[in-house]
Amino acid sequence: AGLSYAFSIISPGIKDQFGLSDYQIALLASVVNGGAYFALVAGSLYDSLAHRHNLGPRLVIWVGCVLMFVGYGGMWAQARGLLQPSFPRMLLCCFLAGNAATFWDVSVLVTNVRNFPHDRGSVLGICKSFLGMST
């Protein structure tokens, strides 16, 4: 589930580490959620690769992994001092980390719905329930 669910837990540490205002913390949280709501790219990529059954879901998940690494890695590098901390970079990293989860979600949901066409409701319910329990 990641950053969007745990942000309220880690936001005081981010605020103290980088000297951010309440407005900036709220903006970071909004950008994380905005990235999570922007799943159109993941869905479009999955649909464009639908004819490649073996490559399609795997490639979409790998794109999600790269985005997750860049997003969380960028935040980590700024916190450790490896990159000069900047608020616009933090916004970008938060957006990428929030958006990365949509690539995994789309891959899992669409693949399972296609594999079990007669049980779509149950499949979606189970997948989303496991996501909810992971938080």
Secondary structure, DSSP 4 states (H G I P E B T S, - for coil): -THHHHHHHHHHHHHHHHT--HHHHHHHHHHHHHHHH--HHHHHHHHHTTT-TTTHHHHHHHHHHHHHHHHHHHHHHHHHTSS---HHHHHHHHHHHHHHHHHHHHHHHHHHHHH-GGGHHHHHHHHHHHHHHH-
